[in-house]
Amino acid sequence: MPSLNASRRRRLRIAGLTALAGLAAAVTLSACATTPATPAADTAGPATTSAPATTPPSPVTVEELGAGETEATVEVDVAGPVAVTYRRITIAPGAGTGLHCHYGQLIAVVESGEFTHRAPIYPDGVHIYEAGDSVVEGAGYVHEGMNEGDQDLVLLVTYVTEEGKPLAETDLANCEPTAH
């Protein structure tokens, strides 16, 4: 297996996930500021009465699926070329992801429920995330996500992965168990 620390890298640093959301909102809002031109009145024909002009719907619609915050700086470091995948994942009570690792990085928001994350990156090996928390998983290390609560766990997940690699690697021989 090629090393997850390949020499060709693309880097993105985000001081907290809210910076990314702010950038997306700014780009979206600037796109929404443009409105279609109003057609010129037809003065060549006879005078007619018409219904009041209505504003056409905006050509851009934004639906915020979720937002979360983290105190940490997020560094996305993935061998290129890069593929980005977005998913909404629902995990039933008592279910989990199974042990796996990633070739890239995962940035998620807990939309609802409680996410128990077992990974060597925590001093005691486990961390519990609640609705509104963001989760960052790095490349290489073996970990598992569980829903130990009594309601569905819903995660909004962005994967930034080396193109052509699976989003999750379940053959643990291809993972780096001590990587952080």
Sequence and secondary structure as in RCSB ss.txt:
>XXXX:A:sequence
MPSLNASRRRRLRIAGLTALAGLAAAVTLSACATTPATPAADTAGPATTSAPATTPPSPVTVEELGAGETEATVE
VDVAGPVAVTYRRITIAPGAGTGLHCHYGQLIAVVESGEFTHRAPIYPDGVHIYEAGDSVVEGAGYVHEGMNEGD
QDLVLLVTYVTEEGKPLAETDLANCEPTAH
>XXXX:A:secstr
   TT S EEEEEEESHHHHHHHHHHHHHHHHT          SS             S         B SSEEE
EEEESSEEEEEEEEEE TT B  SBB SSEEEEEEEESEEEEE TTSTTSEEEEETTBEEEE SS  BEEE  SS
S EEEEEEEEEETTS SSB  GGGS TT  
